[in-house]
Amino acid sequence: MPLDSVTPTDLSEHPVRAGVETHANRAAAEAEVGATVDAAAPVTPLGLPRLPVLGWAAFSGARNAPMPSVLELPAVMLTSSGRAAIAIALRSLGLRDGDRVLVPTYHCPTMVAPIVAAGAKPAFYPIDATGAPWLEAMEKTTHGVRAMIAAHYFGLPQRMSKVREFCDERGIVLIEDCAHAMFGEVEGRPAGSFGDFAIASLTKFFPTTDGGCLVARHPHRPGAELRAPSTRDELKTAANAIEMGVEQNRLFGLNTLLRAAFGIAGHLSRSRRDSASGRSTSADNGAGPRDWLGDFGDDANAWRLPSKWTRWTVRHAHRARIVTNRRRNYVHLAKVVEQLPGTRALMPNLPDACAPYVFPLWVDEPERTYLRVRAAGIPVFRWDELWPSTPTLVGDSGFQWSLHVFQIGCHQDLRPTDIARMADALHAIFG
């Protein structure tokens, strides 16, 4: 039976899935809860950045990280985003109608959109309790599969040697998704060094608003050149990064002057103030397939270079600070949730050679708390909006994660005092 048509037969045989809520009734529950959020015990919004923000601190400390970076791999090319890197990789394969691409059930829709935009069909596979591909469930379902996307969730590197072997035995191109894992090692090798392609996202680790990267190994190197951004896009990217840094008071000595300048220029609109708390993906804003696919038209930004601002920032940002602060914040959050009712750390032990993207928090009753966490201004993401054809697979952890896992920010621009404020807010919400 094709993997993308498998459905549960008896949930009682799989206790982890017994009585599981669906995305539909979860949405209804959250809508009901959302109407009563204001009536709950108020938590003062923290206004913390969801992703890194520009500040003088970004360029302080040691320039080199204490572990490898995807950016240091051979044949790396910068792209406009991580999802654009996936699209470029798939385009270079010359996919045809009917070709299939394996993609995990736990995903952001922007991981799937490049597959559909390329004319291929996503074939969803289950993940186990560690987030690793459940290879045994895929052994007989690889007919017509040209490529497979395997992710290092949360910036905690997954073992890739078995996935590499699985793909080699079947002639499948491996796309190693390092969107969450800009830095790190796995099995003694840099993250990103196992795939025929590796992709990563710059905005998740550097204080800028565009940019990704693609590592492509011979013979899969893309031949098409990317176009340069327009002057308007160049200026907009720089202005966005600077304004978010100003609104977070990270440019000491210039905050007041620049804030006045942006106000005079009319940049401080409501939408921009919201973005000061972090850049959101289209999926995070409740977009649908039409919006997700709109990123990959012939004239879309997917086929352009990142801005000069982003390229300068990536070259000059001091990477040791990125790694050190993220690890510090992850460890702090792991201690916080030990005393947080109705939750547990999904992965409490931080591996030695990694720089986490977020702290994954399992929440027993997400529909009662997610909107309050967002309203409190805590940096949080959740992949609860899945691609419409995503199946429910027996024994799969991906569906459970999409409902129950909150991705709590732990990036380098969250200071110890910010983490302490987050802890107080979380205790107020869950306690």
C-alpha positions in Angstrom: 0.0 0.0 0.0 1.4 3.4 -0.8 2.7 5.2 2.2 0.7 8.3 1.5 -2.6 6.4 1.8 -1.9 4.6 5.0 -4.4 5.3 7.8 -4.8 4.0 11.3 -6.8 0.8 11.8 -6.9 0.4 15.5 -5.6 3.2 17.6 -5.9 1.1 20.7 -3.0 -0.9 19.5 -0.9 2.2 19.5 -1.3 3.9 22.9 0.5 7.1 21.9 -2.2 7.6 19.2 -5.3 6.4 21.2 -7.9 9.2 21.5 -5.7 11.6 19.6 -7.4 14.9 18.7 -7.5 15.9 15.0 -6.3 19.2 13.6 -10.0 20.2 12.9 -11.2 19.7 16.5 -8.0 21.3 17.8 -8.7 24.4 15.7 -12.2 24.6 17.0 -11.0 24.2 20.5 -8.4 26.9 20.1 -11.0 29.3 18.6 -13.2 28.8 21.6 -10.2 29.3 24.0 -9.1 32.4 22.0 -12.5 34.0 22.8 -11.7 33.7 26.5 -7.9 34.4 26.6 -8.6 38.0 27.7 -10.7 36.7 30.6 -7.8 34.6 31.9 -5.3 35.8 34.4 -3.4 38.5 32.4 0.3 38.1 31.6 2.0 41.3 30.5 3.3 40.9 26.9 7.1 40.6 27.0 7.7 41.8 23.5 10.7 39.6 23.0 12.2 38.9 19.6 11.2 35.6 18.1 14.4 35.5 16.0 17.8 37.2 16.1 17.8 41.0 15.9 20.5 43.4 14.8 22.6 44.9 17.5 26.2 45.8 18.3 26.4 42.5 20.3 26.1 40.5 17.0 29.6 41.6 16.1 31.3 41.0 19.5 33.1 37.9 20.7 35.0 35.3 18.7 34.4 35.3 14.9 34.7 31.5 14.5 32.3 29.1 16.1 33.6 26.1 18.2 31.9 23.7 15.8 31.4 23.4 12.0 28.8 25.4 10.1 26.9 24.6 7.0 28.3 27.8 5.5 31.8 26.3 5.7 31.0 23.2 3.6 32.4 23.0 0.1 30.3 24.3 -2.9 28.0 26.3 -0.7 25.8 28.9 -2.5 23.7 31.6 -0.8 20.0 31.8 -1.7 17.1 34.0 -0.8 15.7 31.6 1.8 15.9 28.0 3.0 12.7 27.0 1.1 14.3 28.6 -2.0 17.3 26.3 -1.6 15.0 23.3 -1.6 13.3 24.6 -4.8 16.7 25.1 -6.5 17.8 21.6 -5.6 14.6 20.0 -6.9 14.7 22.1 -10.1 18.2 20.8 -10.8 16.9 17.2 -10.7 14.6 17.8 -13.6 11.6 16.3 -11.9 8.7 15.1 -14.0 5.0 14.6 -13.4 4.5 11.5 -11.3 7.9 11.7 -9.6 7.7 11.5 -5.8 9.7 13.2 -3.0 9.7 11.7 0.5 9.0 14.4 3.1 8.3 13.9 6.9 4.8 14.3 8.3 6.2 16.8 10.8 6.9 19.8 8.7 6.3 23.4 8.0 4.3 23.7 4.8 7.1 25.7 3.2 9.1 22.5 3.2 6.4 20.8 1.0 5.5 23.7 -1.3 8.8 23.5 -3.4 7.9 19.9 -4.1 4.5 20.7 -5.4 5.7 23.7 -7.3 8.3 21.5 -9.0 5.5 19.3 -10.4 6.3 16.4 -8.1 4.1 14.7 -5.5 5.0 14.7 -1.8 5.1 11.2 -0.3 4.8 11.6 3.5 6.8 9.4 5.8 6.5 8.9 9.6 9.1 9.8 12.1 10.0 8.0 15.4 10.0 9.4 18.9 13.4 10.9 18.3 12.4 12.7 15.1 14.4 10.3 12.9 12.9 9.0 9.7 11.1 5.7 10.3 12.9 3.9 7.6 11.4 0.4 8.2 8.0 1.9 7.3 9.3 3.1 3.9 11.1 0.1 2.6 8.4 -1.0 0.2 7.1 2.5 -0.7 9.8 4.0 -2.8 8.5 3.4 -6.3 8.8 6.6 -8.3 10.7 8.3 -5.5 13.4 10.7 -6.8 14.4 12.5 -3.6 14.0 12.5 0.2 14.1 15.4 2.6 15.4 14.5 6.1 15.5 17.2 8.8 17.6 18.0 11.8 14.7 19.2 14.0 15.2 22.0 16.5 18.9 22.2 15.7 19.6 18.8 17.4 21.4 16.8 14.8 19.9 13.4 13.7 22.1 10.4 12.8 22.2 10.4 9.1 24.4 7.4 8.1 21.4 5.0 7.9 19.4 7.5 6.0 22.3 7.9 3.6 22.5 4.2 3.2 18.8 3.9 2.6 18.9 6.4 -0.2 22.0 5.0 -1.8 20.5 1.5 -2.0 17.4 2.9 -3.8 19.0 5.6 -6.0 17.3 8.3 -4.1 18.8 11.8 -3.9 19.1 12.9 -0.2 18.3 16.5 0.7 19.6 17.1 4.2 17.4 19.8 5.8 19.6 21.9 8.1 17.2 24.8 8.4 17.3 24.3 12.1 20.9 23.2 12.2 23.3 25.9 10.9 26.0 24.7 13.3 26.9 21.2 14.5 28.3 17.7 14.1 26.7 14.3 13.8 28.5 11.0 13.8 31.8 12.8 13.6 30.9 14.8 10.6 29.5 18.4 10.0 25.8 18.6 9.8 24.9 19.0 6.1 27.8 16.8 4.9 25.6 13.6 4.4 23.2 14.8 1.8 23.5 15.1 -2.0 22.1 18.5 -1.1 22.0 20.4 2.2 19.9 23.4 2.8 19.9 25.9 5.7 18.2 29.2 6.7 20.2 32.3 7.5 17.3 34.2 9.2 17.0 31.6 11.9 20.6 32.2 13.1 21.7 35.7 11.9 20.1 39.1 12.4 18.7 39.6 8.9 15.3 39.2 7.2 16.3 37.2 4.1 18.7 34.5 3.1 19.3 30.7 3.0 22.0 28.5 1.6 22.4 25.4 -0.5 25.2 22.9 -0.6 25.1 20.9 -3.8 27.5 18.1 -4.5 28.6 16.9 -8.0 26.9 15.8 -10.1 23.8 17.6 -8.7 25.2 21.2 -8.8 22.5 23.6 -10.1 23.4 25.3 -13.4 21.0 28.2 -13.3 22.4 31.5 -12.0 20.4 33.5 -9.5 19.5 37.1 -10.2 20.4 40.0 -7.9 17.7 41.7 -5.8 16.3 45.0 -6.9 17.6 48.1 -5.3 14.3 48.5 -3.6 14.6 45.0 -2.1 18.2 45.7 -1.0 17.2 48.8 0.8 14.1 47.2 2.3 16.0 44.3 3.8 18.6 46.5 5.4 15.9 48.9 6.7 13.9 46.0 8.2 16.9 44.6 10.0 17.9 48.0 11.4 14.4 48.9 12.5 13.9 45.7 14.4 17.2 46.2 16.1 16.1 49.8 17.1 12.7 48.6 18.4 14.5 46.1 20.6 16.9 48.9 21.8 19.9 46.9 20.5 21.8 49.8 18.8 23.0 51.7 21.8 23.7 55.3 21.0 21.6 55.3 17.8 18.2 54.0 19.0 16.6 57.4 19.6 17.9 58.9 16.5 17.0 56.0 14.2 13.6 55.5 15.9 12.7 59.1 15.0 14.0 58.6 11.5 11.9 55.6 10.9 8.9 57.4 12.4 9.3 60.3 10.0 9.6 58.0 7.1 6.3 56.3 8.1 7.8 52.9 8.6 6.3 52.2 12.0 3.0 50.7 10.8 1.1 48.2 12.9 2.3 45.3 10.8 5.9 46.4 11.2 5.5 46.7 15.0 4.3 43.1 15.0 7.3 42.0 13.0 9.6 43.5 15.6 8.8 40.4 17.7 10.1 38.2 14.9 9.8 37.2 11.3 7.0 34.7 10.7 6.7 32.3 7.8 3.6 32.4 5.7 2.5 29.1 7.4 2.8 30.8 10.8 0.4 33.5 9.5 -2.4 31.1 8.6 -1.7 31.1 4.8 -2.9 28.3 2.5 -1.4 26.3 -0.4 -2.0 29.1 -2.9 0.1 31.4 -0.7 2.8 28.8 -0.1 3.1 28.0 -3.8 3.3 31.7 -4.7 6.9 31.8 -3.6 8.1 29.8 -6.6 6.8 31.5 -9.7 9.3 32.3 -12.5 9.6 35.9 -11.1 9.5 35.0 -7.5 12.2 35.7 -4.9 13.2 32.1 -4.8 15.3 32.6 -7.8 17.4 35.5 -6.6 20.4 36.0 -4.4 20.1 37.2 -0.8 20.6 40.9 -0.2 24.0 42.4 0.1 23.1 43.4 3.6 22.5 39.7 4.5 25.8 38.6 2.8 27.7 41.3 4.8 26.0 40.3 8.0 26.8 36.6 7.6 30.5 37.4 6.9 30.9 39.7 9.9 28.7 38.3 12.6 30.7 36.6 15.3 29.6 33.0 15.4 30.9 31.9 18.7 28.4 34.1 20.4 25.6 32.5 18.4 26.5 29.0 19.5 27.4 29.9 23.1 24.2 31.9 23.9 21.9 29.4 22.2 23.3 26.5 24.2 23.1 28.6 27.5 19.5 29.5 26.9 18.5 25.9 26.0 20.0 24.6 29.2 18.2 27.3 31.2 14.9 26.5 29.6 15.3 22.8 30.3 15.6 23.6 34.0 12.6 25.9 33.8 10.2 23.3 32.5 11.2 20.8 35.2 8.7 22.6 37.4 6.2 23.5 34.7 2.9 21.5 35.2 1.4 19.8 32.1 4.6 20.0 30.1 7.9 18.2 29.6 11.1 18.8 27.7 10.8 16.8 24.5 14.6 16.5 24.3 16.0 17.6 27.7 19.6 16.6 27.0 21.5 19.0 24.7 24.1 17.2 22.6 27.6 18.5 22.8 28.2 19.6 19.2 25.1 21.6 18.2 23.6 25.1 18.4 19.9 24.6 18.9 17.4 26.6 17.0 14.6 26.3 19.5 13.7 24.4 22.7 11.0 21.8 22.0 8.4 21.8 24.7 5.8 19.0 24.9 2.5 20.4 26.2 -0.3 18.1 27.3 -3.2 20.5 26.6 -1.9 22.7 23.8 -5.3 24.1 22.8 -5.7 25.6 26.2 -2.3 27.3 26.3 -0.9 28.1 22.9 -2.8 31.3 22.3 -1.9 32.5 25.8 1.8 31.8 25.2 1.7 33.8 22.0 -0.3 36.6 23.6 2.3 36.8 26.4 5.0 37.7 23.8 7.0 34.6 24.4 9.0 33.6 21.3 7.1 30.5 20.1 6.4 28.6 16.9 4.2 25.5 16.3 3.9 23.5 13.1 0.2 22.9 13.6 -0.6 23.9 10.0 0.3 20.9 7.9 0.1 20.4 4.1 -3.5 19.5 3.3 -2.7 16.0 2.0 -0.7 15.0 5.0 -1.9 11.6 6.1 -2.4 10.1 9.5 0.0 7.2 9.8 -0.1 4.6 12.5 2.6 4.9 15.1 3.9 8.2 13.7 5.2 10.8 16.1 4.9 13.6 13.5 1.2 14.2 13.9 1.5 14.2 17.7 4.4 16.7 17.5 2.4 19.0 15.3 -0.3 19.3 17.9 1.7 19.1 21.2 5.2 20.5 20.6 5.8 24.2 21.1 9.1 25.5 19.7 10.2 28.0 22.3 12.9 30.5 21.2 16.4 30.2 22.6 18.3 32.3 20.1 21.4 34.3 20.9 19.6 37.7 21.4 17.6 36.4 24.3 19.5 37.5 27.4 19.4 35.7 30.8 17.0 38.3 32.1 14.7 37.6 29.1 14.8 33.9 29.8 13.9 34.6 33.4 10.9 36.7 32.3 9.9 33.9 30.0 10.0 31.5 32.9 7.8 33.7 35.0 5.3 34.0 32.2 5.3 30.3 31.5 4.7 29.5 35.1 1.8 32.0 35.2 0.2 30.4 32.2 0.7 26.7 33.0 0.7 27.0 36.8 
